[in-house]
Amino acid sequence: MAGGWAKDGAVQDQIDASVEDALARAKSNMPTGESAEFCELCDEPIPEARRVAIPGVQLCIQCQSEEEKKTVRHSSINRRASKDSQLR
């Protein structure tokens, strides 16, 4: 139940929209094209199952994990604000 000027289900609509935006962002960052047989960083073979599961993959699991640790990600969603301020 929403209060004030917000319609019923407004909070859930906002949550759904946030999830859809995050999925779209994640999909746009996925590699595409032909997968490499050997890791670009360490030259270790990339397992066939990984190459099939992630089209365009260029790094082995270990190197990919290390690269992801280097990237600091901050969410643009204010999860601490009150529901009322998010619905305005």
C-alpha positions in Angstrom: 0.0 0.0 0.0 1.5 3.3 -1.1 0.7 6.5 0.8 0.3 10.2 -0.3 0.1 10.8 -4.0 1.8 7.5 -5.0 -0.3 4.8 -6.6 -0.5 1.3 -5.1 2.5 -0.8 -6.0 4.7 2.2 -6.7 7.5 0.9 -4.5 7.5 -2.5 -6.3 7.4 -0.7 -9.7 10.5 1.2 -8.7 12.3 -2.0 -7.5 11.4 -3.7 -10.7 12.7 -0.8 -12.8 16.0 -0.8 -10.8 16.4 -4.5 -11.4 15.7 -4.2 -15.1 18.2 -1.3 -15.4 20.9 -3.4 -13.6 20.3 -6.3 -15.9 20.5 -4.2 -19.0 23.8 -2.6 -17.7 25.2 -6.1 -17.0 24.2 -7.5 -20.4 25.8 -4.5 -22.2 29.1 -5.2 -20.4 29.2 -8.9 -21.5 31.8 -9.8 -24.1 30.6 -10.8 -27.6 32.2 -12.3 -30.7 34.6 -15.2 -30.9 36.1 -16.6 -27.6 39.8 -16.8 -27.2 41.4 -20.3 -26.7 44.1 -18.8 -24.5 43.9 -16.2 -21.8 45.0 -12.7 -23.0 46.8 -12.1 -19.7 48.4 -15.4 -18.7 48.3 -17.4 -21.9 46.7 -20.4 -20.0 44.1 -22.3 -22.0 40.5 -21.3 -21.5 38.3 -24.3 -20.9 35.9 -25.1 -23.8 32.9 -25.0 -21.4 33.8 -21.4 -20.4 34.2 -20.4 -24.1 30.8 -21.9 -24.9 29.0 -20.5 -21.9 30.4 -16.9 -22.4 30.7 -16.0 -26.1 33.6 -13.6 -26.6 35.4 -14.5 -23.4 39.1 -13.4 -23.5 40.3 -14.2 -19.9 40.5 -17.4 -17.8 38.5 -17.5 -14.6 41.5 -16.6 -12.4 42.5 -13.5 -14.5 38.8 -12.4 -14.8 38.5 -12.6 -11.0 41.6 -10.5 -10.6 40.4 -7.9 -13.1 37.0 -7.6 -11.4 38.7 -7.0 -8.0 40.5 -4.0 -9.5 37.2 -2.4 -10.7 35.5 -0.5 -7.9 31.8 -0.4 -8.5 29.4 2.0 -6.7 25.7 1.7 -7.0 23.8 4.8 -8.1 20.8 3.6 -6.1 20.2 5.3 -2.7 19.1 2.3 -0.7 19.1 4.2 2.6 16.6 6.9 1.8 13.1 6.7 3.0 10.4 5.2 0.7 8.6 8.6 0.7 11.6 10.4 -0.7 12.0 7.8 -3.4 8.5 8.1 -4.6 8.5 11.9 -5.1 
